[in-house]
Amino acid sequence: MARGGSRTVARSARTGRFVRSSTAVRSPRTTTTERVGRGTSNTRIVNRSASTGRFVTAAAAARHPGTTITQRV
């Protein structure tokens, strides 16, 4: 385990399910890599583009559900 009990996982932006890291490498526009576990506060909800990694508004996330993710940070 890396750094304080947290680890890196890959998630599909379309389904929200966890995927293998090899899948994330093959499909960078529709998958995201994030850190989970101890050391992450998970108190605030944010929306992020899966292809660019940039934060987007809730309206943009609603318009593009297949390429955005909603996560707690």
RAQUITA-V957510 format. One record per residue. N is the residue number from 1. RES is the residue in three letters. PSI is psi in radians with two decimals (* if undefined). BURIAL is I if it has 16 or more other ideal C-beta (glycine too) atoms within 10 Angstrom, else O. D_FIRST is the distance of its C-alpha to the first C-alpha in whole Angstrom. Layout:
n=N res=RES psi=PSI burial=BURIAL d_first=D_FIRST
n=N res=RES psi=PSI burial=BURIAL d_first=D_FIRST
This chain:
n=1 res=MET psi=2.49 burial=O d_first=0
n=2 res=ALA psi=2.52 burial=O d_first=4
n=3 res=ARG psi=1.56 burial=O d_first=7
n=4 res=GLY psi=0.41 burial=O d_first=8
n=5 res=GLY psi=0.01 burial=O d_first=6
n=6 res=SER psi=2.79 burial=O d_first=7
n=7 res=ARG psi=2.88 burial=O d_first=6
n=8 res=THR psi=2.29 burial=O d_first=9
n=9 res=VAL psi=2.77 burial=I d_first=12
n=10 res=ALA psi=2.49 burial=I d_first=15
n=11 res=ARG psi=2.48 burial=I d_first=18
n=12 res=SER psi=2.32 burial=I d_first=22
n=13 res=ALA psi=-0.45 burial=I d_first=24
n=14 res=ARG psi=-0.80 burial=O d_first=27
n=15 res=THR psi=-0.40 burial=O d_first=26
n=16 res=GLY psi=-0.02 burial=O d_first=23
n=17 res=ARG psi=2.71 burial=O d_first=21
n=18 res=PHE psi=2.49 burial=O d_first=18
n=19 res=VAL psi=2.90 burial=I d_first=18
n=20 res=ARG psi=2.72 burial=O d_first=17
n=21 res=SER psi=-0.51 burial=O d_first=16
n=22 res=SER psi=-0.59 burial=O d_first=19
n=23 res=THR psi=-0.68 burial=O d_first=21
n=24 res=ALA psi=-0.62 burial=I d_first=20
n=25 res=VAL psi=-0.68 burial=O d_first=21
n=26 res=ARG psi=-0.56 burial=O d_first=24
n=27 res=SER psi=1.23 burial=O d_first=25
n=28 res=PRO psi=-0.39 burial=O d_first=24
n=29 res=ARG psi=-0.43 burial=O d_first=27
n=30 res=THR psi=0.17 burial=I d_first=26
n=31 res=THR psi=2.78 burial=I d_first=22
n=32 res=THR psi=2.65 burial=I d_first=19
n=33 res=THR psi=2.31 burial=O d_first=16
n=34 res=GLU psi=2.82 burial=O d_first=14
n=35 res=ARG psi=2.34 burial=O d_first=11
n=36 res=VAL psi=2.81 burial=I d_first=11
n=37 res=GLY psi=-2.85 burial=O d_first=10
n=38 res=ARG psi=2.45 burial=O d_first=11
n=39 res=GLY psi=-0.11 burial=O d_first=12
n=40 res=THR psi=2.24 burial=O d_first=14
n=41 res=SER psi=-0.60 burial=O d_first=18
n=42 res=ASN psi=0.74 burial=O d_first=19
n=43 res=THR psi=-0.40 burial=O d_first=23
n=44 res=ARG psi=2.43 burial=O d_first=24
n=45 res=ILE psi=2.26 burial=O d_first=25
n=46 res=VAL psi=2.77 burial=O d_first=26
n=47 res=ASN psi=2.42 burial=I d_first=27
n=48 res=ARG psi=2.48 burial=I d_first=25
n=49 res=SER psi=2.30 burial=I d_first=27
n=50 res=ALA psi=-0.52 burial=I d_first=25
n=51 res=SER psi=-0.67 burial=O d_first=27
n=52 res=THR psi=-0.42 burial=O d_first=27
n=53 res=GLY psi=0.01 burial=O d_first=24
n=54 res=ARG psi=2.67 burial=O d_first=27
n=55 res=PHE psi=2.47 burial=O d_first=27
n=56 res=VAL psi=2.86 burial=I d_first=30
n=57 res=THR psi=2.90 burial=O d_first=33
n=58 res=ALA psi=-0.60 burial=O d_first=33
n=59 res=ALA psi=-0.72 burial=O d_first=36
n=60 res=ALA psi=-0.67 burial=O d_first=35
n=61 res=ALA psi=-0.64 burial=I d_first=32
n=62 res=ALA psi=-0.60 burial=O d_first=34
n=63 res=ARG psi=-0.51 burial=O d_first=36
n=64 res=HIS psi=1.14 burial=O d_first=34
n=65 res=PRO psi=-0.39 burial=O d_first=31
n=66 res=GLY psi=-0.30 burial=O d_first=30
n=67 res=THR psi=0.24 burial=I d_first=29
n=68 res=THR psi=2.71 burial=I d_first=27
n=69 res=ILE psi=2.62 burial=I d_first=25
n=70 res=THR psi=2.18 burial=O d_first=25
n=71 res=GLN psi=2.81 burial=I d_first=22
n=72 res=ARG psi=2.25 burial=O d_first=21
n=73 res=VAL psi=* burial=O d_first=20
